[in-house]
Amino acid sequence: MASGDIIIREAREADLPALIAMFAAGQLGGHGDTSDPEAYPEYARAFAGIAASPNQTLYVAERDADVVGTFQTMITTSLNARGSSAMIIEAVQTRSDMRGQGIGARMIEFAIAEAKGRGVRLVQLTSNAVRKDAHRFYERLGFKPSHLGFKMALK
């Protein structure tokens, strides 16, 4: 592997500090992410739940042993569409100092290949309405805006 190559792998608990820092640095989205050490147990609990799930996977993109991006996938099967499965790609994030280097595209391409390998019929994702650059990015990769999403905060 040449220096600077991107490796996509499943996240490990040791990656949590880098992932938390990446999410906490995000300016958009309003998710309340923080690098405050008091919040660490919440992130660790979430990581454990994701790691234990057979239908969820948290990935990191690594360059020269540094975590430079992340995304999560979930496989859902529904009765409609004749019982087919869909992959949801969530929490796509590239470290701010690494954007524009093809890391995001590499992560999405990896997720699509995983979905194809699992016989999934559809790959979908949502993007915050204010992230116009992200919308253009996803459209360049072949995604089409097709649905209107709704959310309800419960906390």
C-alpha positions, 0 to 999 in steps of 0.5 A: 500500500502506498502512502496516502492510500485510503483503507476502509475498515470496521471501526474499533472502540479505540477509534472513538476519540477520533470519531467523537472529535470529528463529529464534535467539529461539525458545524451543521446538523445540530446533533449536540456532539461534544468532545467533553469527556463526560459524554464519552460513556454515551458514545461508548454505549452507542458503539457497543450497541452498533458493534453487537448488531448483525445489521449495523456496521460502523466504518472508518476511513484511514489514511496513514493510520489516521482516521479521516472519515466515517460512515455507518450502514444499516440493513433493513428488510421490509415486507413491501417491495416483496420482502427486499432489503435496503441499506441505509448509509448514515453519519457520513463524515470526512475530517474537515482538513481532509475534504476534497480528496476523494475520501467521501466518494471512496466511503460511499463506493465501499458501502455500495459494493457492500450492499451489492455483495449482500444482495440489497436492492436499494441504497439510501441516505438522508442529508441535512437540508442545509448541506447543499454541498453534500447534496451535490456530492451525492448526486454526482455519485448517482443518488437521486433526491426522491423522498421528503423526510420528516423527523421528530426529536424526542429528547 
